[in-house]
Amino acid sequence: MHRLGRLAALGLALIAAAPVAADTVESALSPGKLIQGHAKMEGDCTQCHMRFNKGAQTGLCLDCHKDIAKDVQGHQGYHGLLKEKECRACHTEHKGLNVNIAPLDEKRFDHTQTDFALKGGHAAPKVQCRDCHPVGQKHRDAPSDCVACHKKNDVHKGSLGSRCADCHTETNWKQTRFDHSKTKFPLIGKHIDVMCTTCHTDPHFKGAPTACVACHKKDDDKKGHHGRFGNKCESCHTEKSWNTVLFDHDRNTKYPLRGKHRLAKCESCHIGSLFKDKVQTSCVACHKKDDDSKGHKGRFGDKCQSCHTEKDWRVTTFNHDRDTKYPLRGKHMQAKCDSCHIGNLYRDKVPNTCFACHAKDDKHRGQEGKQCESCHNETAWRKTSFDHGLTHFPLLGKHAAVECKKCHLTQAFKDTKTECVACHVKDDFHKGRLGSRCESCHNAANWKAWRYDHNTQTKFILDGGHKGLHCDACHTRPTDRPVLSSTCSSCHDQDDVHHGNFGRQCERCHTTPSWKVLRSGIGISPR
């Protein structure tokens, strides 16, 4: 009680005292010495404390520690991200001059509570605290930009700025993650696998050319272009494969490729500069050597497509039947074009008469005229198709198999005699005694088989012994016909034993079956 009384008395004395004495009293009641950094404020409690307002202490701290105040206000840095907002929760003063009121356990410190989480290569044990936080330097002063630590690793020498994180990662400095698609030259196809230094030959990574030919000139030469097709490589090539050409000649030009043209190499037709030298689209521009080898030599003009196609130059599609007024038949279909077309196809008109081409084959030497088709046809020149039935002498029987030259002794084939004897005089064993009308007895089927009917064609019926007689038994002279006498005595005068005493009418007693047999009932009376 005695002690309490003294304290009460002291309190009343302080209250009664003047305000000037207040600081002295508070100083006298200080719980301990300040740290060396706060030593200049020793005895001036108002620098850190506000009377009767304990919550104002943090604000007073931040008034002095402006860098931390900035972090708190901006919610950045270690202090700006802390949930605990009272400074005295971690930092307590009046512990003595050499006391560390901001202790840090580096092994247990959680760096994720800062603005710079340690990941990949930055994490311990690869990186130690002192690598970024040198002794004697505030931890908060450690730089967070990559170039501060990795300047020595910057092969770009600062030409790409200080934003290393745009390309590099904490896992491996040499492994980049730059998104090239955000540039004006996105990487697609085979470009994705290409190393940066292949195109970016300097460390600046700026000003790299985007034209294909800048990197692919050697490929352009290898393809045989040698710059002749210009610099727009992307017109034909793609990033997927340089050797695969996607240029669509059908769609992108006025000359669609068909047949064998699709297999032709570009430089086969494009022998000059693609943009300076205009490529000719006429067939003869590329196929003149083929035109010469075919023997045309320009004589058939330059419209090769009239006969040839892109499928095969040697196969012609020209239809002579459809495309001309002269259809080809028989052997004409096998004839070569230049067999008839010996001159220029468009200047020299080709005659369409047989004689024009077959004058050398005309054995008649023009004596039968020039209408060869009257006898000959396209199947075979030597086989004639002349219809002899259209003449005055149709060929029948054995005549049909006889060669023309057997009757037509000359090649004139005109004024040939039609009488049988003209050809069969050697076969006439009558020796002309029966005249020249051989057809009266003989026929075309068989010369030796004759069909003359003496009973119907004459007034002298052959019967009895007359039937077996040979013609020349009665017809002994060429003049016998047609005035040969029909009296018995004209032939049987040598058989007349009567010596004419009974007259010339032998038939009154004799009969045709037998001369020696007399007619019955005949009485012989004296004359």
C-alpha positions in Angstrom: 0.0 0.0 0.0 2.8 2.3 0.8 4.3 1.7 -2.7 0.9 2.1 -4.4 0.5 5.3 -2.6 3.8 6.7 -3.9 2.9 5.8 -7.4 -0.5 7.4 -7.1 1.1 10.5 -5.8 3.6 10.5 -8.7 0.7 10.1 -11.1 -1.1 13.1 -9.7 2.0 15.1 -9.8 2.6 14.3 -13.5 -1.0 15.2 -14.4 -0.7 18.4 -12.6 2.6 19.1 -14.3 2.9 21.2 -17.4 2.7 19.6 -20.9 6.3 20.3 -21.5 7.2 17.8 -19.0 5.2 15.0 -20.6 8.0 13.8 -23.0 10.4 13.5 -20.2 8.1 11.4 -18.3 7.4 9.1 -21.2 11.1 8.8 -21.7 11.6 7.9 -18.2 9.0 5.1 -18.7 10.7 3.6 -21.9 10.8 -0.2 -21.9 14.3 -0.3 -23.4 16.9 1.0 -25.8 16.0 1.4 -29.6 18.0 -0.4 -32.3 20.9 1.4 -33.9 18.9 2.4 -36.9 16.3 4.1 -34.6 18.9 5.6 -32.2 18.4 9.1 -33.4 14.8 9.0 -32.2 15.8 7.9 -28.7 13.8 9.9 -26.2 11.3 11.2 -28.9 8.5 8.7 -28.5 6.1 10.6 -30.7 8.1 9.5 -33.8 6.7 6.1 -33.4 3.8 6.4 -30.9 0.7 8.5 -30.7 -0.8 9.1 -27.3 -3.9 7.1 -26.5 -4.0 5.7 -30.2 -2.3 2.4 -30.4 -3.5 1.7 -34.0 -1.7 4.7 -35.3 1.7 3.1 -34.8 1.7 1.3 -38.1 1.0 4.5 -40.0 3.9 6.2 -38.2 6.2 3.4 -39.2 5.2 3.7 -42.9 5.7 7.5 -42.7 9.4 6.8 -42.2 9.7 3.6 -44.3 8.3 5.1 -47.5 9.5 2.3 -49.7 7.5 -0.2 -47.7 4.6 2.1 -47.6 4.6 2.2 -51.4 4.6 -1.6 -51.5 1.7 -1.8 -49.0 -0.3 0.8 -50.9 0.4 -1.0 -54.2 -0.2 -4.4 -52.8 3.2 -5.5 -54.1 6.3 -7.0 -52.6 6.6 -9.0 -49.5 5.0 -6.4 -47.2 2.3 -5.5 -49.7 1.1 -9.1 -50.0 1.1 -9.8 -46.2 -2.3 -10.4 -44.6 -1.0 -9.0 -41.2 -1.0 -5.3 -41.5 0.5 -4.3 -38.1 4.3 -3.7 -38.2 4.7 -4.6 -34.5 3.4 -8.1 -35.2 6.8 -9.0 -36.7 9.1 -6.1 -35.7 9.3 -5.2 -31.9 11.5 -2.4 -30.6 13.2 -1.4 -27.4 15.2 -4.7 -27.3 18.5 -3.1 -27.4 20.9 -1.3 -29.6 22.3 -4.3 -31.5 19.1 -6.4 -31.7 17.9 -7.5 -35.2 14.2 -6.7 -35.1 13.7 -8.1 -38.8 15.1 -11.6 -38.5 14.8 -13.9 -41.6 15.1 -17.6 -41.7 16.2 -18.1 -45.3 15.7 -21.9 -45.2 12.1 -21.6 -44.1 11.2 -18.4 -45.9 8.4 -18.9 -48.4 9.4 -16.9 -51.5 5.9 -17.4 -53.0 4.8 -14.6 -50.6 6.8 -12.2 -52.8 6.4 -11.0 -56.3 9.0 -13.4 -57.5 8.2 -17.1 -56.9 11.3 -19.3 -57.3 10.7 -21.9 -60.1 12.7 -24.1 -62.3 16.4 -23.2 -62.2 15.8 -20.5 -59.7 14.8 -22.9 -56.9 17.2 -24.1 -54.3 19.7 -25.7 -54.2 20.6 -24.6 -57.7 20.3 -21.0 -56.7 21.2 -19.7 -53.2 19.8 -16.6 -51.6 23.1 -14.7 -51.7 23.2 -15.2 -55.5 20.5 -12.6 -55.8 20.6 -10.9 -52.3 24.2 -9.8 -51.7 25.3 -9.2 -48.0 24.7 -5.7 -46.8 21.9 -5.1 -49.3 18.2 -5.0 -48.5 16.3 -8.1 -49.7 13.7 -5.9 -51.3 16.3 -4.3 -53.4 17.0 -7.5 -55.3 16.1 -6.9 -59.0 13.4 -9.1 -60.5 14.2 -8.5 -64.2 16.1 -11.3 -65.9 18.8 -9.2 -67.5 20.0 -8.1 -64.0 21.3 -11.6 -63.4 21.6 -12.9 -66.9 23.2 -10.1 -68.7 26.3 -12.3 -69.2 24.1 -14.9 -70.8 22.4 -12.5 -73.2 23.8 -13.4 -76.6 21.7 -10.7 -78.1 23.8 -8.0 -76.4 20.7 -6.1 -75.4 19.4 -5.7 -78.9 16.1 -7.5 -78.0 15.6 -5.5 -74.8 15.4 -6.7 -71.2 12.2 -8.8 -71.4 14.0 -12.1 -71.4 11.0 -13.9 -70.1 9.2 -13.4 -73.4 11.4 -16.2 -74.8 13.3 -17.8 -71.9 11.9 -19.8 -69.0 13.2 -20.5 -65.5 13.6 -24.2 -66.4 16.4 -23.8 -68.8 17.9 -20.6 -70.1 18.8 -22.1 -73.4 15.3 -23.4 -74.0 13.1 -20.6 -75.5 9.3 -20.4 -75.6 9.0 -17.4 -77.9 5.6 -17.4 -79.7 6.5 -16.7 -83.3 2.9 -16.6 -84.3 2.5 -13.2 -82.6 5.0 -11.8 -85.1 4.3 -11.0 -88.8 5.9 -14.3 -89.7 4.1 -17.2 -88.0 6.0 -20.5 -88.1 4.2 -23.4 -89.8 5.2 -26.8 -91.2 8.9 -27.5 -91.4 9.7 -23.9 -90.1 8.6 -25.0 -86.6 11.6 -27.4 -86.3 14.2 -24.9 -87.6 16.6 -23.4 -85.1 16.4 -19.7 -84.6 19.9 -19.1 -85.7 19.2 -20.7 -89.1 17.2 -17.6 -90.1 18.4 -15.1 -87.5 22.1 -15.1 -88.3 22.8 -12.2 -85.9 22.0 -12.0 -82.2 19.6 -9.1 -82.7 16.7 -11.2 -84.0 15.5 -8.2 -85.9 15.3 -7.4 -89.5 15.3 -11.1 -90.5 14.1 -11.3 -94.2 10.7 -13.0 -94.6 11.1 -13.7 -98.4 11.5 -17.5 -99.0 14.4 -17.0 -101.4 16.4 -15.4 -98.6 16.8 -18.8 -97.0 16.0 -21.1 -99.9 18.2 -19.7 -102.7 20.2 -22.9 -102.6 17.0 -25.0 -103.0 15.9 -22.7 -105.8 19.2 -23.4 -107.6 18.9 -27.2 -106.8 15.5 -27.3 -108.5 17.1 -25.8 -111.6 15.2 -22.5 -111.4 18.2 -20.3 -110.7 16.0 -17.3 -110.0 14.2 -17.6 -113.4 10.8 -18.1 -111.6 11.1 -15.0 -109.5 11.1 -14.7 -105.7 7.5 -15.7 -104.9 8.4 -19.3 -103.9 5.2 -19.6 -102.0 3.3 -19.6 -105.3 4.4 -23.2 -105.7 6.1 -24.4 -102.5 4.7 -24.7 -98.9 6.2 -24.9 -95.5 5.2 -28.6 -95.2 7.7 -29.8 -97.8 9.9 -27.8 -100.2 10.0 -30.6 -102.7 6.2 -30.9 -102.9 4.8 -28.3 -105.3 1.2 -27.3 -104.7 0.9 -24.9 -107.6 -2.3 -25.7 -109.5 -1.6 -25.0 -113.2 -5.2 -25.7 -114.1 -6.6 -23.2 -111.6 -4.0 -20.5 -111.7 -3.2 -20.3 -115.4 -5.1 -20.2 -118.7 -3.3 -23.4 -119.8 -4.6 -26.5 -117.9 -2.3 -29.5 -117.9 -3.6 -32.7 -119.3 -2.2 -36.2 -119.9 1.6 -36.3 -120.3 1.9 -32.6 -119.6 1.2 -33.3 -115.9 4.4 -35.3 -115.7 6.5 -32.7 -117.5 9.0 -30.7 -115.5 8.4 -26.9 -115.2 11.6 -26.0 -116.9 10.7 -28.2 -119.9 8.4 -25.4 -121.1 9.5 -22.5 -118.9 13.0 -22.2 -120.3 13.4 -18.5 -119.7 12.4 -16.1 -117.0 8.9 -16.8 -115.7 7.9 -13.2 -115.6 9.9 -11.7 -118.4 9.6 -14.3 -121.1 6.1 -15.2 -122.2 5.6 -19.0 -122.6 4.1 -20.0 -125.9 1.0 -22.2 -125.6 1.0 -23.6 -129.1 2.0 -27.3 -129.4 4.6 -26.7 -132.0 6.5 -24.4 -129.6 7.6 -27.4 -127.6 7.0 -30.2 -130.1 8.8 -29.0 -133.2 11.4 -31.7 -132.9 8.5 -34.3 -132.7 6.9 -32.7 -135.7 10.1 -33.1 -137.7 10.6 -36.7 -136.5 7.0 -37.5 -137.7 8.1 -36.3 -141.1 5.6 -33.4 -141.1 8.4 -30.7 -141.0 5.7 -28.0 -140.6 3.8 -29.1 -143.7 0.7 -29.8 -141.7 0.6 -26.5 -139.9 0.9 -25.7 -136.2 -2.5 -27.0 -135.0 -1.0 -30.2 -133.7 -4.1 -30.6 -131.4 -6.1 -31.4 -134.5 -4.5 -34.9 -134.6 -2.5 -35.3 -131.4 -3.5 -35.3 -127.7 -1.7 -34.8 -124.4 -2.0 -38.5 -123.6 0.4 -39.7 -126.2 2.0 -37.7 -129.0 2.3 -40.8 -131.2 -1.4 -41.7 -131.0 -3.5 -39.5 -133.3 -7.2 -38.9 -132.7 -7.9 -37.2 -136.0 -10.9 -38.9 -137.6 -10.6 -38.7 -141.3 -14.1 -39.9 -141.8 -15.6 -37.4 -139.5 -13.4 -34.4 -140.1 -13.0 -34.6 -143.8 -15.1 -35.2 -146.9 -13.0 -38.2 -147.8 -13.7 -41.2 -145.5 -10.9 -43.8 -145.3 -11.8 -47.4 -146.1 -9.8 -50.6 -146.4 -6.1 -50.2 -147.0 -6.5 -46.5 -146.9 -6.9 -46.7 -143.2 -3.4 -48.1 -142.9 -1.8 -45.6 -145.2 0.5 -42.9 -143.6 -0.7 -39.3 -143.8 2.3 -38.2 -145.9 1.5 -40.9 -148.5 -1.3 -38.7 -149.8 -0.4 -35.4 -148.2 3.0 -34.8 -149.8 2.8 -31.0 -149.8 1.6 -28.4 -147.3 -1.7 -29.4 -145.7 -3.3 -26.0 -145.9 -1.7 -24.6 -149.1 -1.7 -27.7 -151.4 -5.1 -29.1 -152.0 -5.0 -32.9 -151.9 -6.9 -34.5 -154.9 -9.3 -37.2 -153.9 -9.4 -39.2 -157.1 -7.9 -42.7 -157.2 -5.8 -41.9 -160.2 -4.0 -39.1 -158.4 -2.3 -41.6 -156.0 -2.6 -44.8 -158.1 -1.3 -43.7 -161.5 1.8 -45.8 -161.0 -0.5 -48.8 -160.2 -2.6 -48.3 -163.4 -1.6 -51.2 -165.7 -4.1 -49.9 -168.3 -1.9 -46.8 -168.8 -4.8 -44.6 -168.8 -6.6 -46.4 -171.6 -9.5 -47.2 -169.3 -9.8 -43.7 -168.0 -9.3 -42.4 -164.5 -12.3 -43.8 -162.7 -10.4 -46.6 -161.0 -13.2 -47.1 -158.5 -15.3 -48.6 -161.3 -13.3 -51.8 -160.9 -11.0 -51.4 -157.9 -11.8 -50.8 -154.2 -9.9 -49.8 -151.0 -9.7 -53.4 -149.7 -7.1 -54.5 -152.3 -6.0 -52.8 -155.5 -5.3 -56.1 -157.3 -8.8 -57.5 -156.5 -11.3 -55.9 -158.7 -14.9 -55.4 -157.8 -16.1 -54.6 -161.4 -19.6 -56.1 -162.0 -19.4 -57.6 -165.4 -23.1 -58.2 -165.2 -23.6 -54.5 -165.9 -22.1 -55.0 -169.3 -23.5 -56.6 -172.5 -21.6 -59.8 -171.6 -22.4 -61.0 -168.1 -20.0 -63.6 -166.8 -21.7 -67.0 -166.1 -20.4 -70.5 -165.4 -16.8 -71.0 -166.1 -16.5 -67.5 -167.4 -16.8 -66.1 -163.8 -13.5 -67.7 -162.8 -11.5 -66.7 -165.8 -8.9 -64.0 -165.4 -9.6 -60.7 -167.1 -6.5 -60.9 -169.3 -7.7 -64.2 -170.8 -10.3 -62.3 -172.8 -8.9 -58.8 -172.5 -5.6 -59.3 -174.3 -4.8 -55.6 -174.0 -5.1 -53.3 -171.0 -7.7 -51.2 -172.9 -10.6 -53.4 -171.8 -12.6 -51.9 -174.6 -13.9 -53.3 -177.9 -13.4 -56.8 -176.7 -15.3 -59.2 -179.0 -18.1 -61.1 -177.3 -18.4 -64.0 -179.8 -17.5 -67.4 -178.4 -15.3 -68.1 -181.3 -13.1 -65.1 -180.5 -11.8 -67.0 -177.4 -12.7 -70.6 -178.3 -11.4 -70.9 -181.8 -8.8 -73.4 -180.5 -11.6 -75.4 -178.9 -13.7 -75.5 -182.1 -13.1 -79.1 -183.4 -15.7 -78.4 -186.0 -13.1 -76.2 -187.6 -15.6 -73.6 -188.3 -17.9 -75.9 -190.3 -20.8 -75.2 -187.9 -20.4 -71.5 -187.9 -19.5 -69.1 -185.1 -22.6 -69.3 -183.0 -21.1 -71.7 -180.5 -23.7 -70.7 -177.9 -26.3 -72.5 -180.0 -24.9 -75.8 -178.7 -22.4 -75.0 -176.0 -22.9 -73.1 -172.7 -20.7 -71.3 -170.1 -21.0 -74.1 -167.6 -19.0 -76.7 -169.6 -17.8 -76.4 -173.2 -17.8 -80.1 -173.8 -21.4 -80.5 -172.7 -23.5 -79.2 -175.5 -27.3 -78.8 -175.5 -28.4 -78.3 -179.1 -31.8 -79.8 -179.7 -32.0 -80.9 -183.4 -35.6 -81.9 -183.1 -36.9 -78.6 -181.9 -34.4 -76.2 -183.4 -34.5 -77.6 -187.0 -37.0 -79.1 -189.3 -35.1 -82.4 -189.4 -35.9 -84.7 -186.5 -33.1 -87.0 -185.5 -34.4 -90.4 -184.6 -33.5 -94.0 -185.2 -30.0 -94.4 -186.6 -29.7 -90.6 -186.9 -29.6 -90.2 -183.1 -26.1 -91.6 -182.6 -24.5 -89.8 -185.5 -21.9 -87.2 -184.9 -22.7 -83.7 -186.2 -19.9 -83.7 -188.8 -21.3 -87.0 -190.2 -23.8 -84.8 -192.1 -22.3 -81.4 -191.7 -19.2 -82.1 -193.7 -18.6 -78.5 -194.9 -18.6 -75.1 -193.3 -21.3 -74.1 -195.8 -23.6 -76.9 -194.7 -25.3 -74.7 -192.2 -27.9 -73.5 -192.5 -28.6 -74.7 -196.1 -27.8 -78.4 -195.6 -30.1 -80.6 -197.6 -32.5 -82.8 -195.6 -33.0 -85.4 -198.4 -31.8 -88.9 -197.7 -29.9 -89.1 -200.9 -27.8 -86.1 -199.8 -26.1 -88.4 -197.2 -27.0 -91.9 -198.4 -26.2 -91.6 -202.1 -23.4 -94.1 -201.6 -25.8 -96.5 -199.9 -28.2 -96.4 -202.9 -27.9 -99.9 -204.4 -30.6 -99.0 -206.8 -28.3 -96.5 -208.4 -31.1 -94.1 -208.6 -33.5 -96.3 -210.4 -36.1 -95.9 -207.6 -35.7 -92.2 -207.5 -34.5 -89.9 -204.6 -37.3 -90.5 -202.1 -35.5 -93.1 -200.1 -37.9 -92.6 -197.1 -40.7 -94.3 -199.0 -39.0 -97.7 -198.4 -36.3 -97.1 -195.9 -36.6 -96.0 -192.2 -34.3 -94.2 -189.8 -33.9 -97.1 -187.4 -32.1 -99.1 -190.0 -31.4 -98.5 -193.7 -31.6 -102.1 -194.5 -35.0 -102.6 -193.0 -37.8 -101.8 -195.4 -41.1 -100.4 -194.5 -43.8 -103.2 -194.1 -46.4 -103.6 -196.8 -44.3 -101.9 -199.4 -44.6 -103.6 -202.8 -42.1 -103.1 -205.4 -43.6 -102.5 -208.8 -41.7 -102.0 -211.9 -41.2 -98.5 -213.2 
